[in-house]
Amino acid sequence: MKVLSFLLQKEFRQIFRDKTILAMMFAMPIIQLIILPLAANFEVKNINVVYVDHDHSSYSRSLFNKLDASEYFKIVGHRFNYNDGLKMIEEGEGDLMLEIPSGFERNLVREKAQQVAITVDAINGTKSALGGAYMTKVLESFNRDLDVIVKAASPGFNQASAKIDVAGVNWYNPRAEYKYYMVPGILVLLLTLIGGFITALNIVREKEIGTIEQINVTPVRKWQFILGKLIPFWLVGMIVFTIGLAVMYVVYGIFPQGSFALLYLFAAVYLVALLGFGLLISTFAETQLQAMFIAFFFMMIFMLMSGFFTSTDSMPGWGRAIAQFTPVTHFVKVVRLVVLKGSGFGEVGLELLYLTGFALALNGLAIFNYRKTS
């Protein structure tokens, strides 16, 4: 234990001596956690709409006003022919065009039916899909309002006809705000970057400055050396996780609905797994540049396939299999369930087994692969 104590003293002195590393470990995650959720938002608003009206009736003006009042749409052009509207989309000034045909009001009153044309710029797939869906919802709302007018204007219509109202309720995120979904995931990714990148550079730095050779000729055991590298950054990671939870509450008003003890239990095991992964990379790489590229390669896979951006359920079978073999996937799921839903250990206990398995495997490989000559 005395040997391990000396190693820990050495690591803590080295951490606090390097001001750049201190800034990376504490200041950067706080700044990123404040900024990223505001920017990484998949809600699509301010969709530029070109409105082409061939009817110029009270109904077409009513539909125009409904679109103009929506927070999702911004009317950028009120054109009178299709070609002018299409030109605006081709030049990037419009994202979507709604074309109202002539006879729009007449056909609605007489025939009770009328088609309109929606033209969408589909270069941005997400924006086009959501923009088209939003436009459909606005048209459905307009149709419902119009249905009331038609019924009132039709004396022979049965006013006692049955009507079904569908009411939706959002659980765990009543206002369906995207930040509640993004912030816990971003906290996990920042913890991942600290655990993966900084430890990946740790042993390599010892190799580059030559101190690794001095350690190799001492009676320090391999497990003691790896543990001495792991514990300081594990403590730093737990502090960063605590700061992240505080920022999440102070800045975004998100307070975990579940147990803090459960969150910290999973964070502790997850950090052991990620630090072991970083140390494993560090035992393979010979230079810090090599370690950074290897870590970056795996971090990109972790981030894109963790379910942070897109649900793992929507991935193909091979993608879901890869996602299950990354610890980030399981921790992102746990943090969202505990923070937003208030899930208990019974609902996330299986994820703890996964993370424990990752921690044992990665640290075991790091100890095995560390080449020590005495």
C-alpha positions as CSV (number, residue, x, y, z in Angstrom):
1,M,0.0,0.0,0.0
2,K,2.9,2.3,0.6
3,V,4.1,1.9,-3.0
4,L,0.6,2.7,-4.2
5,S,0.5,5.8,-1.9
6,F,3.7,7.1,-3.4
7,L,2.3,6.6,-6.9
8,L,-0.8,8.5,-6.1
9,Q,1.1,11.4,-4.7
10,K,3.2,11.5,-7.9
11,E,0.0,11.5,-10.1
12,F,-1.8,14.2,-8.1
13,R,1.3,16.4,-8.1
14,Q,1.6,15.9,-11.9
15,I,-2.1,16.8,-12.4
16,F,-2.0,19.9,-10.3
17,R,1.3,21.0,-11.8
18,D,-0.2,21.1,-15.3
19,K,-2.6,24.1,-15.5
20,T,-3.7,23.1,-19.0
21,I,-4.9,19.7,-17.9
22,L,-6.7,21.3,-14.9
23,A,-8.6,23.6,-17.3
24,M,-9.4,20.7,-19.6
25,M,-10.8,18.6,-16.8
26,F,-12.9,21.2,-15.0
27,A,-13.5,24.4,-17.0
28,M,-14.1,22.9,-20.4
29,P,-16.8,20.4,-19.3
30,I,-18.7,23.2,-17.5
31,I,-18.6,25.6,-20.5
32,Q,-19.5,22.8,-22.9
33,L,-22.4,21.6,-20.8
34,I,-23.8,25.1,-20.7
35,I,-23.4,25.8,-24.4
36,L,-23.9,22.5,-26.2
37,P,-27.5,21.8,-25.1
38,L,-28.5,25.1,-26.5
39,A,-26.9,24.4,-29.9
40,A,-27.4,20.6,-30.2
41,N,-31.1,20.9,-30.5
42,F,-33.0,18.8,-33.0
43,E,-36.2,20.9,-32.8
44,V,-36.8,22.5,-36.2
45,K,-38.1,26.0,-36.1
46,N,-38.1,29.0,-38.4
47,I,-38.8,26.9,-41.5
48,N,-38.9,29.4,-44.5
49,V,-42.2,29.0,-46.3
50,V,-43.1,30.3,-49.8
51,Y,-46.8,30.9,-50.0
52,V,-48.2,30.7,-53.6
53,D,-51.9,31.7,-53.7
54,H,-53.8,31.3,-56.9
55,D,-57.2,31.8,-55.2
56,H,-56.9,35.1,-53.2
57,S,-60.0,34.2,-51.2
58,S,-61.0,34.6,-47.6
59,Y,-60.1,30.9,-47.0
60,S,-56.7,31.2,-48.5
61,R,-56.0,34.3,-46.4
62,S,-57.2,32.5,-43.3
63,L,-54.7,29.6,-44.0
64,F,-51.9,32.2,-44.6
65,N,-52.6,33.8,-41.2
66,K,-52.6,30.4,-39.5
67,L,-49.2,29.7,-41.0
68,D,-47.8,33.1,-40.2
69,A,-48.9,32.7,-36.5
70,S,-47.1,29.4,-36.1
71,E,-43.7,29.6,-34.3
72,Y,-42.4,26.9,-36.6
73,F,-42.9,28.7,-39.9
74,K,-41.5,32.0,-41.3
75,I,-43.2,33.3,-44.4
76,V,-40.4,34.5,-46.7
77,G,-42.4,35.0,-49.9
78,H,-46.0,35.5,-51.0
79,R,-45.8,34.7,-54.7
80,F,-48.5,34.5,-57.3
81,N,-47.1,31.7,-59.5
82,Y,-45.4,28.4,-59.0
83,N,-42.2,29.2,-60.9
84,D,-41.4,32.2,-58.8
85,G,-41.9,30.1,-55.6
86,L,-39.8,27.2,-57.0
87,K,-37.0,29.7,-57.9
88,M,-36.9,30.8,-54.2
89,I,-36.5,27.2,-53.1
90,E,-33.8,26.6,-55.7
91,E,-31.9,29.6,-54.5
92,G,-32.1,28.5,-50.9
93,E,-34.4,31.3,-49.8
94,G,-37.2,28.9,-49.0
95,D,-37.4,25.5,-47.4
96,L,-41.0,24.7,-48.3
97,M,-43.6,25.9,-50.7
98,L,-47.4,25.7,-50.2
99,E,-49.4,26.2,-53.4
100,I,-53.1,27.1,-53.1
101,P,-54.9,26.3,-56.4
102,S,-57.6,28.5,-57.9
103,G,-61.1,27.6,-56.8
104,F,-59.8,26.7,-53.3
105,E,-62.7,28.3,-51.4
106,R,-65.3,27.3,-53.9
107,N,-64.4,23.6,-53.9
108,L,-64.2,23.5,-50.1
109,V,-67.7,24.9,-49.8
110,R,-69.3,23.0,-52.7
111,E,-67.4,19.8,-52.9
112,K,-66.2,19.6,-49.2
113,A,-62.7,18.7,-50.6
114,Q,-59.7,20.3,-52.1
115,Q,-56.1,19.4,-52.7
116,V,-53.1,21.6,-52.1
117,A,-49.5,21.1,-53.2
118,I,-46.5,21.0,-50.7
119,T,-43.1,21.3,-52.3
120,V,-40.2,20.6,-49.9
121,D,-36.4,21.2,-50.3
122,A,-35.2,17.7,-49.1
123,I,-31.4,18.4,-49.1
124,N,-31.7,18.5,-45.3
125,G,-33.5,15.3,-44.6
126,T,-34.4,16.0,-41.0
127,K,-35.6,19.5,-41.7
128,S,-37.6,18.5,-44.7
129,A,-39.3,15.6,-43.0
130,L,-40.3,17.6,-39.9
131,G,-41.2,20.7,-42.0
132,G,-43.6,18.6,-44.1
133,A,-45.0,17.0,-40.9
134,Y,-45.5,20.4,-39.3
135,M,-47.3,21.7,-42.5
136,T,-49.6,18.7,-42.5
137,K,-50.5,19.4,-38.9
138,V,-51.3,23.0,-39.7
139,L,-53.5,21.9,-42.6
140,E,-55.3,19.4,-40.3
141,S,-55.9,22.2,-37.8
142,F,-57.2,24.5,-40.5
143,N,-59.4,21.7,-41.8
144,R,-60.9,21.2,-38.3
145,D,-61.6,24.9,-38.0
146,L,-63.1,24.8,-41.5
147,D,-65.2,21.8,-40.7
148,V,-66.9,23.8,-37.9
149,I,-67.7,26.6,-40.4
150,V,-69.0,24.2,-43.0
151,K,-71.3,22.5,-40.5
152,A,-72.7,25.8,-39.4
153,A,-73.3,26.9,-42.9
154,S,-75.0,23.7,-43.9
155,P,-78.6,23.7,-42.5
156,G,-79.2,20.1,-43.5
157,F,-76.2,18.7,-41.5
158,N,-76.9,16.6,-38.4
159,Q,-75.4,18.7,-35.6
160,A,-75.6,15.8,-33.2
161,S,-73.2,13.6,-35.1
162,A,-70.6,11.8,-33.0
163,K,-67.1,13.3,-32.7
164,I,-64.0,11.8,-31.1
165,D,-61.5,14.1,-29.4
166,V,-58.0,12.6,-28.9
167,A,-56.0,14.1,-26.0
168,G,-52.2,13.4,-25.7
169,V,-50.2,13.5,-22.5
170,N,-46.4,13.7,-22.4
171,W,-45.0,11.7,-19.5
172,Y,-41.6,12.6,-17.9
173,N,-41.2,15.6,-20.1
174,P,-44.6,17.3,-20.2
175,R,-43.7,20.2,-22.4
176,A,-41.7,18.0,-24.8
177,E,-38.6,20.3,-24.4
178,Y,-35.6,18.9,-26.2
179,K,-33.1,20.1,-23.5
180,Y,-34.4,17.5,-21.1
181,Y,-33.4,14.8,-23.5
182,M,-30.1,16.3,-24.5
183,V,-28.5,17.6,-21.3
184,P,-28.2,14.1,-19.5
185,G,-26.7,12.7,-22.7
186,I,-24.2,15.5,-23.1
187,L,-23.1,15.1,-19.4
188,V,-22.3,11.5,-20.2
189,L,-20.3,12.4,-23.3
190,L,-18.3,15.0,-21.5
191,L,-17.5,12.4,-18.8
192,T,-16.5,10.0,-21.6
193,L,-14.1,12.4,-23.1
194,I,-12.4,13.1,-19.8
195,G,-12.1,9.4,-19.0
196,G,-11.1,8.3,-22.5
197,F,-8.8,11.1,-23.8
198,I,-6.8,12.2,-20.7
199,T,-6.0,8.7,-19.5
200,A,-5.1,7.6,-23.0
201,L,-2.3,10.2,-23.0
202,N,-1.2,9.4,-19.5
203,I,1.2,6.4,-19.8
204,V,2.3,7.6,-23.3
205,R,3.5,10.8,-21.7
206,E,5.6,8.8,-19.2
207,K,7.1,7.0,-22.3
208,E,7.9,10.3,-24.1
209,I,9.6,12.0,-21.1
210,G,11.4,8.8,-20.1
211,T,10.1,8.3,-16.6
212,I,8.5,5.0,-17.6
213,E,11.9,3.4,-17.7
214,Q,12.6,4.5,-14.2
215,I,9.3,3.0,-13.0
216,N,10.0,-0.2,-14.8
217,V,13.1,-1.0,-12.9
218,T,11.4,-0.5,-9.5
219,P,9.5,-3.3,-7.6
220,V,6.2,-1.6,-8.5
221,R,3.8,-4.3,-9.7
222,K,1.8,-3.8,-12.9
223,W,-1.6,-3.7,-11.1
224,Q,-0.2,-1.1,-8.7
225,F,1.0,1.1,-11.5
226,I,-2.4,0.9,-13.4
227,L,-4.3,1.5,-10.2
228,G,-2.1,4.5,-9.4
229,K,-2.9,5.9,-12.8
230,L,-6.6,5.2,-12.5
231,I,-7.6,6.5,-9.0
232,P,-6.7,10.2,-9.5
233,F,-8.6,10.5,-12.7
234,W,-11.5,8.5,-11.2
235,L,-11.8,11.1,-8.4
236,V,-11.5,13.9,-11.0
237,G,-14.3,12.3,-13.0
238,M,-16.6,12.0,-10.0
239,I,-16.0,15.7,-9.2
240,V,-16.8,16.6,-12.8
241,F,-20.0,14.5,-12.7
242,T,-21.0,16.3,-9.5
243,I,-20.4,19.7,-11.1
244,G,-22.3,18.6,-14.2
245,L,-25.3,17.7,-12.1
246,A,-25.1,21.1,-10.4
247,V,-24.9,22.9,-13.8
248,M,-27.8,20.8,-15.0
249,Y,-30.0,22.0,-12.2
250,V,-28.8,25.6,-11.9
251,V,-28.8,26.4,-15.7
252,Y,-31.5,24.1,-17.1
253,G,-33.7,23.4,-14.0
254,I,-33.3,19.7,-14.4
255,F,-33.4,17.9,-11.1
256,P,-33.0,14.1,-11.0
257,Q,-36.3,12.3,-10.4
258,G,-34.5,9.2,-9.2
259,S,-31.9,8.3,-6.6
260,F,-28.6,10.3,-6.4
261,A,-27.0,7.2,-4.9
262,L,-27.9,5.2,-7.9
263,L,-26.5,7.8,-10.3
264,Y,-23.2,7.9,-8.4
265,L,-23.0,4.1,-8.3
266,F,-23.3,3.9,-12.1
267,A,-21.0,6.9,-12.6
268,A,-18.3,5.2,-10.4
269,V,-18.4,1.9,-12.3
270,Y,-18.7,3.7,-15.7
271,L,-15.6,5.8,-14.9
272,V,-13.6,2.7,-14.0
273,A,-14.6,1.2,-17.3
274,L,-13.7,4.3,-19.4
275,L,-10.4,4.9,-17.5
276,G,-9.5,1.3,-18.1
277,F,-10.2,1.8,-21.8
278,G,-8.0,4.9,-21.9
279,L,-5.2,3.2,-20.1
280,L,-5.5,0.2,-22.5
281,I,-5.0,2.6,-25.4
282,S,-2.1,4.2,-23.6
283,T,-0.3,0.8,-23.3
284,F,-0.5,0.3,-27.0
285,A,0.5,3.7,-28.3
286,E,4.1,4.9,-28.4
287,T,3.4,8.7,-28.8
288,Q,0.7,11.0,-27.6
289,L,-0.3,11.7,-31.2
290,Q,-1.0,8.0,-31.8
291,A,-3.0,7.8,-28.5
292,M,-5.1,10.8,-29.5
293,F,-6.0,9.3,-33.0
294,I,-6.8,5.9,-31.5
295,A,-8.9,7.5,-28.8
296,F,-10.7,9.8,-31.3
297,F,-11.5,6.8,-33.5
298,F,-13.3,5.0,-30.7
299,M,-14.9,8.1,-29.2
300,M,-16.6,8.9,-32.5
301,I,-18.0,5.4,-32.6
302,F,-19.1,5.7,-28.9
303,M,-20.8,9.0,-29.5
304,L,-22.6,8.2,-32.8
305,M,-23.8,4.7,-31.8
306,S,-24.6,5.3,-28.1
307,G,-28.2,6.3,-28.7
308,F,-27.4,9.9,-27.8
309,F,-28.3,11.4,-31.2
310,T,-30.6,8.6,-32.6
311,S,-32.3,5.8,-30.8
312,T,-30.5,2.4,-31.0
313,D,-33.9,0.9,-31.9
314,S,-33.8,2.6,-35.3
315,M,-30.4,1.1,-36.1
316,P,-29.9,-2.0,-38.2
317,G,-29.2,-5.3,-36.4
318,W,-25.4,-5.0,-36.8
319,G,-25.5,-1.4,-35.5
320,R,-27.5,-2.4,-32.4
321,A,-25.0,-5.2,-31.7
322,I,-22.1,-2.7,-31.9
323,A,-24.0,-0.3,-29.7
324,Q,-24.5,-2.9,-27.0
325,F,-20.7,-3.5,-26.9
326,T,-20.0,0.1,-26.0
327,P,-20.3,1.2,-22.3
328,V,-21.5,4.6,-23.3
329,T,-24.8,3.2,-24.6
330,H,-25.7,1.7,-21.3
331,F,-24.7,4.7,-19.2
332,V,-26.6,7.2,-21.5
333,K,-29.7,5.0,-21.1
334,V,-29.3,4.8,-17.3
335,V,-28.8,8.5,-16.8
336,R,-31.8,9.4,-18.9
337,L,-34.0,6.9,-17.1
338,V,-32.9,7.9,-13.6
339,V,-32.9,11.7,-14.2
340,L,-36.1,12.0,-16.3
341,K,-38.1,9.0,-15.3
342,G,-37.0,8.3,-11.8
343,S,-36.2,4.6,-12.5
344,G,-34.9,2.5,-9.7
345,F,-32.3,-0.2,-9.4
346,G,-34.8,-2.9,-10.5
347,E,-35.3,-1.3,-13.9
348,V,-31.6,-0.5,-14.6
349,G,-29.8,-3.3,-12.7
350,L,-29.0,-5.2,-15.9
351,E,-27.1,-2.2,-17.2
352,L,-24.9,-2.3,-14.0
353,L,-23.8,-5.8,-15.0
354,Y,-22.9,-4.7,-18.4
355,L,-20.8,-1.8,-17.1
356,T,-19.1,-4.0,-14.5
357,G,-18.2,-6.5,-17.2
358,F,-16.7,-3.6,-19.3
359,A,-14.7,-2.3,-16.3
360,L,-13.3,-5.7,-15.4
361,A,-12.4,-6.6,-19.0
362,L,-10.8,-3.3,-20.0
363,N,-8.8,-2.8,-16.8
364,G,-7.7,-6.5,-16.9
365,L,-6.5,-6.0,-20.5
366,A,-4.7,-2.8,-19.5
367,I,-2.9,-4.6,-16.7
368,F,-2.0,-7.5,-18.9
369,N,-0.8,-5.4,-21.8
370,Y,1.4,-3.1,-19.7
371,R,4.9,-4.2,-20.4
372,K,7.1,-3.9,-17.4
373,T,10.6,-5.1,-17.2
374,S,12.4,-5.3,-13.8
